[in-house]
C-alpha cells in the first residue's frame, strides 16, 4: 500500500510557541490530505481537509488561526499549531487519500505526532 | 449525513477463540466501509474494505468482515484470535461522493493468553 510519513513523532514545546508537523506522501501524489486529532481513549476527530493549491476546509469548531494548514505541493501538507497551550496537547494524525482508480476513498495514515505543551 | 456506531468500547477474548468486533452504519446511498487498526502511539493501519461485490471481505492478518445491507452492519471477525491482535479497532464509512471518512469511536480488543 501507499506510504505516508509524518514528522515529528514526538514534540514537546513551551506554552506560547508554535509547532509545525509535516505529512508527506512518499510514493504517490495526494491532492487531498486530512488532519485528525485524537484525544486519549477517544476516536479520531477530523480537523480539516487539506487541498493542494487551495485553502484548507476546516470542520466546525476548529480554529483556523490556531491550526494553520498548508498544502503547497502534491506530496506535502503541514499543520502548524500556533501559540500552543497545554490544552492543545494531543495526538495529531494525518492521512492521504489514494488518488487513483478505483477512487474508493481509502485513506493511508501517517504514524501520528504526539504534541505535549508544557 | 453518514455515521458509524461501534457499540462496544471493549472486547475481551481468549487466545485461539473467534473474535467479533461490531459495527453498524448509516449512509445515504451505497456505503464504502473500512476497518482500521491502531496500535499504541501509532497511526492507523488499513485492514480491509467493502466497496461492492461479495459480502464477505477478507483482509490483512486473517481478518474478515461481512457486509449485511439489511442490518446495516459490517462486523469484523477472525476465526482464531492472537495476543498480538490486541489493539484499537476503528470502523469507518463514507458515501460514494467526495466526502471524508467518518470513523466510529473505536473498540479496544484485548486477547488474553
Interface residues (C-beta under 8 A of the other chain):
Chain A: X1 X4 X6 X34 X42 X43 X44 X46 X49 X91 X93 X95 X102 X104 X105 X106 X107 X108 X109 X110 X111 X112 X114
Chain B: X32 X34 X36 X41 X42 X43 X44 X45 X46 X49 X51 X90 X94 X98 X99 X100 X101 X103 X104 X105 X106
